[in-house]
Structures are given as structure tokens and as C-alpha cells.
Amino acid sequence: MSRGRKERTPAQLAVLAQAREKAKIVIAERAKLNALQKTAPEPVSEEEPPPPPTPGPVPVSENEAEEPRLTRREVGERPSPKYHYINGMYIKRK
């Protein structure tokens, strides 16, 4: 059996025609809005933008200067994985 197109009923064809007309209207409105955005000049403010803030020196606390930093493993933030993903399989770490 061939897989030909299904024949549509007149009611289905009418609905499709209405949908095409609505789509044409929407596309035309979007084109108008895009054209207006491109042609409209952007408003220019007469005020000057404030200057960017200058970064000041970062204060260092006494505790940070004396104590060495801990690594992630020492803190326990991310434990080492128990399994590795290799060649499509999870292999248990020894």
C-alpha cells in the first residue's frame, strides 16, 4: 500500500485557508514593527553617564593573612567520585 497524502475535506481546507490568512496578517504586522524600530532614532539623553566606580584596595583580615587556605578536598566540599565513566561504562574506582 502506498502512503499517499490523505485527502482533506472541504471543512479542513477552509480552516487551513483561514489560518494562512491570519499568519499573513501577523507576518505583515511584525514586518511593520521591525521597520519602525529600524527607522526610529534612539532617544539621546543630554545627561552624561556617571563615571564607573574606581575599585579601592581590598581589606585583608588578620585571620586570612596568618592561616593557610584549605583545599576543596580538605574542606570536604566535593568528595572524589566512586565511579569513572569510561567507554560507555561506569567503572568502580579502587
Secondary structure, 3 states (H helix, E strand, C coil): CCCCCCCCCHHHHHHHHHHHHHHHHHHHHHHHHHHHHHHCCCCCCCCCCCCCCCCCCCCCCHHHHHCCCCCHHHHCCCCCCCEEEECCEEEECC
